[in-house]
Amino acid sequence: MQRVNIPAGRIGWHQWRRVAALAATYSPGFPLHITTRQDIEFHNIMEQDICAVQQGLAEASLTTFGAGGDSVRNITVCPACDFCSKGRDLMPLTQLVGQHLHQHPAIFNLPRKFKLSFSGCERACARAWLGDLGFVARPGGTFMVIGAGSLGARPALGIELYDELPGSDVLPVCAAAVEFFEEHRDRQNRHRARFRHVRENLGDDTFRAELDARLARVKARQSWPEFSQPASTDDIVLLHRLQPPNGNISPSSALELADAAQPKGAVLRINLDHGLELYGRETFELPESLEAFAGKPVIVACPGSVTCSKGLVDCWAAAANIRDAIGGLSGPDMRICISGCPNNCAHSAVADIGLIGILKKENGDSVQYYRLLRGGGNGRTPRLAEPWCIARAIDIAEIIKRELRKLKPPVAQMVPFAGNAASDEGAKITTATVAKILYNCLETADRRS
């Protein structure tokens, strides 16, 4: 597998076409995979073709550096903060942070991965509570900083590190945090080697104090570059959101998308839910093959036992069953996340509806089951999903369909995305409200059953 780093999920059409062409040539018969960190993956590339693929990527100014391994991973950003009437364009800042950290000597000696995110407004669409450092833009040019969180088998969301960090301190605090992580590394136990574990070992108050002291030292040792936070362009709207099943799109469909959207001046963005978003000023119709991806429920699913040695259940089969069963019952702000094991790769522990695969013995045979969770904040708030029930995999789709039917009127009122300026006036129901409605409905259902 080769994972391509797409900073902030912003990819030009010439790059998108190159990626599709490389996939068609070097991994024929296999789709491109859109990840939840705004990357693109090639699968089943032959070893002898890796250099040719990387050369082709380099010619399109793309790289696999930082997309995997024990390094600073792709920096995620709200897919359309530059088009959101409530936000700011954080791409210049994100590029500056990425350039600085990828040249920092500490990143070549990290014990585990280090994940950063930037949200252009206080909706925190880039899911600040899930990573090692998350920046949420506040009015006036400051940032709330959330840090030292992760999921895994024992989820622990991040904590607030700074309420209003000046914009000029963003780059220094990133450098201070990476150095802090590298120096306090645990190389004996990879299961306790994330930045979150440094916090747990020191305690929250000591952790904050140490980071703050390091920030002061980092700021004093050199001058730091200036950066801009441009205002958003609110005359560009969301035209289409595509949800390819499990984030998989064939190279031919990828090229069809470019042929349909590029002539209309549309901009392509990779979101954080296995999906693609198209923004622009001129509406256009999608080809029939791509229209099938529009209006689909947001279901994030790791492959589970299909390809992963740790997977206990077939998540893609469950996703297909749920997708077919619920149709348009879920809105674009509701997340159904399916993880094939307790590692929570699909973010089930913070989802509106989360599924985590387990196996149970029945008459001596292993049978696929799921633990169901509900009411999470999707990483936009410090709220974990709560346990709901345990059910057989074959029953999951009908259980979810039955409960979502109770939610159809409020869900139907949800707007597509904050970046669609035309919809801002009607944006009355937030993700938190939907989660609360969902939780209350399911509570009522449990009491009746």
C-alpha positions as CSV (number, residue, x, y, z in Angstrom):
1,M,0.0,0.0,0.0
2,Q,1.1,3.5,-0.8
3,R,-0.6,6.4,1.0
4,V,-0.4,9.8,-0.5
5,N,-0.3,12.9,1.7
6,I,-2.9,15.5,0.6
7,P,-2.4,18.5,3.0
8,A,-5.8,19.7,4.2
9,G,-7.5,17.5,1.6
10,R,-6.9,20.1,-1.1
11,I,-6.0,18.5,-4.4
12,G,-5.8,20.1,-7.8
13,W,-7.5,18.5,-10.8
14,H,-4.1,17.8,-12.5
15,Q,-3.0,16.0,-9.3
16,W,-6.3,14.1,-9.1
17,R,-5.9,13.0,-12.7
18,R,-2.3,11.9,-12.1
19,V,-3.3,9.8,-9.1
20,A,-6.1,8.1,-11.1
21,A,-3.8,7.4,-14.0
22,L,-1.2,5.9,-11.7
23,A,-3.8,3.7,-10.0
24,A,-5.1,2.5,-13.4
25,T,-1.5,1.6,-14.5
26,Y,0.0,0.1,-11.3
27,S,-3.0,-1.2,-9.4
28,P,-5.4,-2.3,-12.1
29,G,-8.7,-3.7,-10.8
30,F,-8.3,-2.0,-7.4
31,P,-10.0,1.3,-6.3
32,L,-8.4,4.4,-4.9
33,H,-9.2,4.7,-1.2
34,I,-10.1,8.0,0.4
35,T,-9.0,8.0,4.1
36,T,-10.4,9.7,7.1
37,R,-7.3,11.9,7.3
38,Q,-7.8,13.4,3.9
39,D,-5.2,11.1,2.2
40,I,-5.5,8.8,-0.8
41,E,-4.3,5.2,-0.8
42,F,-3.1,2.9,-3.6
43,H,-3.5,-0.8,-2.8
44,N,-1.9,-3.9,-4.2
45,I,1.0,-2.2,-6.0
46,M,3.8,-4.6,-6.9
47,E,7.1,-4.0,-5.2
48,Q,8.9,-3.4,-8.4
49,D,6.5,-0.6,-9.3
50,I,6.8,1.5,-6.1
51,C,9.6,3.7,-7.5
52,A,7.6,4.5,-10.6
53,V,4.5,5.4,-8.6
54,Q,6.5,7.7,-6.3
55,Q,8.2,9.3,-9.3
56,G,4.8,9.9,-10.9
57,L,3.5,11.4,-7.7
58,A,6.5,13.7,-7.4
59,E,5.9,15.0,-10.9
60,A,2.5,16.2,-9.7
61,S,4.0,17.7,-6.5
62,L,2.6,14.9,-4.4
63,T,4.4,12.7,-1.8
64,T,3.9,9.8,0.5
65,F,6.2,11.5,3.1
66,G,4.3,12.0,6.4
67,A,1.3,9.9,5.4
68,G,2.3,7.0,7.6
69,G,4.8,5.7,10.2
70,D,6.1,7.2,13.4
71,S,6.1,10.8,12.1
72,V,4.0,13.9,11.9
73,R,1.0,12.7,9.9
74,N,-1.0,14.6,7.3
75,I,-2.4,17.8,8.9
76,T,-6.2,17.7,8.6
77,V,-8.2,20.8,8.1
78,C,-12.0,21.6,7.6
79,P,-12.5,20.7,4.0
80,A,-14.0,24.1,3.2
81,C,-12.9,26.6,5.9
82,D,-12.0,29.0,3.1
83,F,-15.6,28.9,1.8
84,C,-17.3,29.0,5.2
85,S,-19.0,32.2,6.2
86,K,-18.3,31.6,9.8
87,G,-14.6,30.6,9.4
88,R,-11.1,31.6,8.3
89,D,-8.9,30.1,5.6
90,L,-6.2,28.3,7.6
91,M,-4.3,26.8,4.6
92,P,-1.4,29.3,4.8
93,L,-1.0,28.5,8.5
94,T,-1.3,24.8,7.9
95,Q,1.4,24.9,5.1
96,L,3.7,26.8,7.3
97,V,3.3,24.3,10.2
98,G,3.8,21.4,7.9
99,Q,6.9,22.9,6.2
100,H,8.5,23.6,9.6
101,L,7.7,20.3,11.3
102,H,8.8,18.2,8.3
103,Q,12.2,19.8,8.6
104,H,12.4,19.5,12.4
105,P,15.0,16.9,13.5
106,A,12.7,15.6,16.3
107,I,10.2,14.1,13.8
108,F,12.8,11.5,12.7
109,N,13.0,10.1,16.2
110,L,9.3,10.0,17.4
111,P,8.1,6.9,19.2
112,R,4.7,7.0,17.5
113,K,2.6,9.0,15.1
114,F,1.7,12.7,15.8
115,K,-1.5,14.1,14.5
116,L,-2.5,17.7,14.1
117,S,-5.8,19.3,13.0
118,F,-7.0,22.9,12.3
119,S,-10.6,24.0,12.4
120,G,-11.5,27.3,10.8
121,C,-14.3,28.1,13.2
122,E,-15.7,27.1,16.5
123,R,-17.7,24.2,15.0
124,A,-14.4,22.3,15.2
125,C,-15.1,20.3,12.0
126,A,-11.6,19.0,11.9
127,R,-12.2,17.1,15.2
128,A,-9.8,18.7,17.6
129,W,-10.5,16.3,20.5
130,L,-9.2,13.2,18.7
131,G,-5.6,14.0,18.0
132,D,-2.3,15.1,19.5
133,L,-2.8,18.8,18.8
134,G,-6.0,20.4,17.6
135,F,-6.5,24.1,16.8
136,V,-9.9,25.7,16.7
137,A,-10.1,29.2,15.4
138,R,-11.8,31.8,17.5
139,P,-13.0,35.3,16.6
140,G,-10.2,37.8,16.7
141,G,-7.4,35.6,15.4
142,T,-6.8,33.4,18.5
143,F,-7.1,29.6,18.8
144,M,-8.4,27.2,21.4
145,V,-5.9,24.4,21.6
146,I,-6.9,20.8,22.4
147,G,-4.2,18.2,22.9
148,A,-3.0,14.8,23.9
149,G,-6.1,12.8,22.9
150,S,-6.5,9.5,21.0
151,L,-9.0,6.7,20.7
152,G,-7.9,3.0,20.5
153,A,-9.2,0.3,22.8
154,R,-9.3,2.7,25.7
155,P,-10.4,6.1,24.3
156,A,-9.3,9.3,26.0
157,L,-10.2,12.5,24.3
158,G,-7.9,15.5,24.4
159,I,-7.9,18.2,27.0
160,E,-7.9,22.0,26.6
161,L,-4.4,23.3,26.7
162,Y,-5.0,26.9,25.8
163,D,-8.3,28.8,25.6
164,E,-7.1,31.7,23.4
165,L,-3.6,31.1,22.0
166,P,-2.4,34.0,19.9
167,G,-2.0,33.1,16.3
168,S,1.7,34.0,16.4
169,D,2.2,31.2,19.0
170,V,0.8,28.4,16.8
171,L,4.0,27.4,15.1
172,P,6.1,27.6,18.3
173,V,3.6,25.5,20.3
174,C,3.7,22.9,17.5
175,A,7.5,22.7,17.7
176,A,7.4,22.7,21.5
177,A,4.9,19.8,21.6
178,V,6.8,17.7,19.1
179,E,10.1,18.2,21.1
180,F,8.2,17.4,24.3
181,F,6.9,14.2,22.8
182,E,10.2,13.1,21.4
183,E,12.1,13.7,24.7
184,H,9.5,11.9,26.9
185,R,9.1,9.0,24.5
186,D,8.4,5.4,25.6
187,R,10.1,3.0,23.2
188,Q,9.5,-0.1,25.3
189,N,5.7,-0.3,24.9
190,R,4.2,1.0,21.7
191,H,0.7,0.6,23.2
192,R,1.6,3.4,25.6
193,A,3.8,5.6,23.4
194,R,1.4,8.3,22.1
195,F,1.4,11.9,23.3
196,R,-1.7,11.2,25.3
197,H,0.3,8.7,27.4
198,V,2.9,11.4,28.2
199,R,0.0,13.4,29.6
200,E,-1.4,10.4,31.6
201,N,2.1,9.7,33.1
202,L,2.7,13.3,34.2
203,G,-0.9,14.3,35.1
204,D,-2.9,17.0,33.3
205,D,-1.6,20.0,35.4
206,T,2.1,19.0,35.1
207,F,1.7,18.3,31.5
208,R,0.2,21.7,30.8
209,A,2.9,23.5,32.8
210,E,5.7,21.6,31.1
211,L,4.3,22.4,27.6
212,D,3.9,26.1,28.6
213,A,7.5,26.3,29.8
214,R,8.7,24.7,26.6
215,L,6.7,27.1,24.6
216,A,8.4,30.0,26.3
217,R,11.8,28.6,25.6
218,V,11.0,27.8,21.9
219,K,9.7,31.3,21.3
220,A,12.8,32.9,22.9
221,R,15.4,30.9,20.9
222,Q,14.5,32.3,17.4
223,S,12.2,34.6,15.5
224,W,9.2,33.0,14.0
225,P,7.7,33.7,10.6
226,E,4.5,35.7,10.1
227,F,1.4,34.2,8.4
228,S,-2.0,35.3,7.2
229,Q,-5.4,34.1,8.1
230,P,-7.4,35.2,5.1
231,A,-11.2,35.7,5.4
232,S,-13.3,33.1,3.8
233,T,-15.0,33.5,0.4
234,D,-18.7,33.0,1.1
235,D,-19.9,33.2,-2.5
236,I,-18.7,29.7,-3.3
237,V,-21.1,27.0,-2.2
238,L,-21.2,23.2,-1.8
239,L,-22.4,21.7,-5.1
240,H,-22.1,18.0,-4.4
241,R,-21.0,15.7,-1.6
242,L,-20.0,12.3,-2.8
243,Q,-19.9,9.3,-0.4
244,P,-18.2,6.4,-2.3
245,P,-18.9,3.2,-0.3
246,N,-16.2,2.6,2.2
247,G,-14.2,5.5,0.6
248,N,-13.4,3.4,-2.5
249,I,-13.6,5.0,-6.0
250,S,-12.4,3.4,-9.2
251,P,-9.8,5.2,-11.3
252,S,-12.3,5.5,-14.2
253,S,-14.9,7.1,-11.9
254,A,-12.2,9.5,-10.6
255,L,-11.5,10.6,-14.1
256,E,-15.2,10.9,-14.9
257,L,-15.5,13.2,-11.9
258,A,-12.6,15.4,-13.2
259,D,-14.1,15.5,-16.7
260,A,-17.5,16.7,-15.3
261,A,-16.3,19.1,-12.6
262,Q,-13.2,20.7,-13.9
263,P,-14.7,22.5,-16.9
264,K,-17.3,24.1,-14.5
265,G,-14.5,25.6,-12.3
266,A,-15.5,23.4,-9.4
267,V,-13.0,22.8,-6.6
268,L,-12.4,19.3,-5.2
269,R,-11.9,18.7,-1.5
270,I,-11.4,15.4,0.5
271,N,-13.3,15.4,3.7
272,L,-12.8,13.4,6.9
273,D,-15.5,10.8,6.3
274,H,-14.2,8.8,3.3
275,G,-15.9,11.4,1.1
276,L,-15.4,14.0,-1.6
277,E,-16.9,17.5,-1.8
278,L,-17.2,19.8,-4.8
279,Y,-17.5,23.6,-4.3
280,G,-18.1,26.3,-6.9
281,R,-20.3,29.0,-8.3
282,E,-21.7,27.2,-11.3
283,T,-24.0,24.2,-10.7
284,F,-23.7,21.1,-12.9
285,E,-25.1,17.6,-13.1
286,L,-23.0,14.6,-12.2
287,P,-22.7,11.6,-14.6
288,E,-25.1,8.8,-13.7
289,S,-22.2,6.6,-12.3
290,L,-21.3,9.3,-9.8
291,E,-24.8,10.4,-9.0
292,A,-25.0,7.0,-7.2
293,F,-22.5,8.4,-4.6
294,A,-24.5,11.5,-3.9
295,G,-27.0,11.7,-1.0
296,K,-25.7,8.6,0.6
297,P,-25.6,8.2,4.4
298,V,-22.2,9.0,6.0
299,I,-20.9,5.6,7.0
300,V,-17.3,5.3,7.9
301,A,-16.0,1.7,8.0
302,C,-12.6,0.2,8.3
303,P,-12.3,-3.1,6.3
304,G,-12.2,-5.2,9.4
305,S,-11.6,-8.9,8.7
306,V,-11.6,-8.3,4.9
307,T,-8.0,-7.1,4.9
308,C,-6.9,-6.5,8.5
309,S,-5.2,-9.2,10.6
310,K,-6.7,-7.6,13.7
311,G,-10.2,-7.4,12.3
312,L,-12.8,-9.6,14.0
313,V,-15.8,-8.8,11.7
314,D,-16.5,-7.8,8.1
315,C,-17.2,-4.1,8.5
316,W,-17.8,-3.5,4.8
317,A,-20.6,-6.1,4.7
318,A,-22.2,-4.4,7.7
319,A,-21.8,-1.0,6.1
320,A,-23.5,-2.2,2.9
321,N,-26.4,-3.7,4.8
322,I,-26.9,-0.5,6.8
323,R,-26.6,1.7,3.6
324,D,-29.2,-0.4,1.8
325,A,-31.5,-0.5,4.9
326,I,-31.6,3.2,5.9
327,G,-31.5,5.0,2.6
328,G,-32.2,8.7,3.3
329,L,-33.1,8.3,6.9
330,S,-29.9,9.8,8.1
331,G,-28.8,13.3,7.4
332,P,-25.4,14.6,6.3
333,D,-24.4,15.6,9.9
334,M,-25.0,12.1,11.3
335,R,-22.1,9.7,11.4
336,I,-22.4,5.9,11.6
337,C,-18.9,4.5,12.3
338,I,-18.0,0.8,12.1
339,S,-14.7,-0.6,13.6
340,G,-13.7,-4.2,13.1
341,C,-12.0,-4.5,16.5
342,P,-11.6,-2.5,19.7
343,N,-8.9,-0.3,18.2
344,N,-11.6,2.1,17.0
345,C,-10.0,2.9,13.7
346,A,-13.3,4.2,12.3
347,H,-13.8,6.5,15.4
348,S,-16.8,4.5,16.6
349,A,-16.2,5.7,20.2
350,V,-17.2,9.2,19.3
351,A,-19.9,8.6,16.6
352,D,-23.6,9.4,16.6
353,I,-23.9,5.6,16.2
354,G,-20.8,3.6,16.7
355,L,-20.3,-0.1,16.1
356,I,-17.3,-2.1,17.4
357,G,-16.9,-5.7,16.2
358,I,-16.6,-8.6,18.6
359,L,-16.9,-12.4,18.3
360,K,-19.2,-14.6,20.5
361,K,-19.4,-18.3,20.6
362,E,-22.6,-20.0,19.7
363,N,-22.8,-23.8,19.6
364,G,-19.0,-23.8,19.4
365,D,-18.8,-21.5,16.4
366,S,-17.5,-17.9,16.3
367,V,-20.4,-15.5,15.4
368,Q,-19.9,-11.9,14.4
369,Y,-21.5,-9.4,16.8
370,Y,-21.2,-5.6,17.4
371,R,-21.2,-3.5,20.5
372,L,-23.3,-0.5,19.7
373,L,-22.6,3.0,21.0
374,R,-24.6,6.2,20.7
375,G,-24.5,10.0,21.3
376,G,-20.9,10.8,20.6
377,G,-19.6,14.3,19.7
378,N,-17.7,13.1,16.5
379,G,-14.5,14.6,17.9
380,R,-16.0,18.1,17.7
381,T,-16.8,18.1,21.4
382,P,-15.2,16.3,24.4
383,R,-18.1,13.7,24.4
384,L,-17.6,10.0,24.0
385,A,-20.4,7.8,22.8
386,E,-22.2,5.8,25.4
387,P,-22.9,2.0,25.4
388,W,-26.2,1.0,23.9
389,C,-26.5,-2.7,23.3
390,I,-24.8,-5.8,21.8
391,A,-26.3,-7.4,18.7
392,R,-25.6,-9.9,16.0
393,A,-24.1,-8.5,12.9
394,I,-27.0,-9.8,10.8
395,D,-29.5,-7.8,12.9
396,I,-27.6,-4.5,13.0
397,A,-29.1,-2.9,9.8
398,E,-32.7,-3.4,10.9
399,I,-32.0,-2.2,14.5
400,I,-30.5,1.1,13.1
401,K,-33.2,1.5,10.5
402,R,-36.0,1.1,13.1
403,E,-34.4,3.8,15.4
404,L,-33.6,6.2,12.6
405,R,-37.2,6.2,11.5
406,K,-38.1,8.1,14.7
407,L,-35.5,10.7,13.8
408,K,-36.5,11.4,10.2
409,P,-38.3,14.8,10.7
410,P,-35.5,16.5,12.7
411,V,-32.7,14.9,10.5
412,A,-34.4,16.1,7.3
413,Q,-34.1,19.7,8.6
414,M,-30.3,19.5,8.8
415,V,-28.3,21.6,6.4
416,P,-25.5,20.1,4.2
417,F,-22.5,22.1,5.5
418,A,-21.5,25.4,7.0
419,G,-19.5,26.1,3.9
420,N,-22.7,26.4,1.9
421,A,-23.5,30.1,2.5
422,A,-26.9,29.7,1.0
423,S,-27.8,27.3,3.8
424,D,-26.5,29.2,6.8
425,E,-29.8,30.9,7.4
426,G,-31.5,27.5,8.0
427,A,-28.7,26.0,10.1
428,K,-30.8,25.6,13.3
429,I,-29.9,22.0,14.3
430,T,-26.4,21.3,15.3
431,T,-24.6,17.9,15.5
432,A,-24.9,18.1,19.3
433,T,-28.7,18.6,19.1
434,V,-29.0,15.7,16.7
435,A,-26.9,13.5,19.0
436,K,-29.1,14.4,22.0
437,I,-32.3,13.7,20.0
438,L,-30.8,10.3,18.9
439,Y,-29.8,9.4,22.4
440,N,-33.3,10.3,23.9
441,C,-35.1,8.3,21.2
442,L,-33.0,5.3,21.7
443,E,-33.4,5.6,25.5
444,T,-37.2,5.6,25.0
445,A,-36.9,2.6,22.7
446,D,-34.9,0.7,25.2
447,R,-37.4,1.3,28.0
448,R,-40.2,0.1,25.8
449,S,-38.5,-3.1,24.7
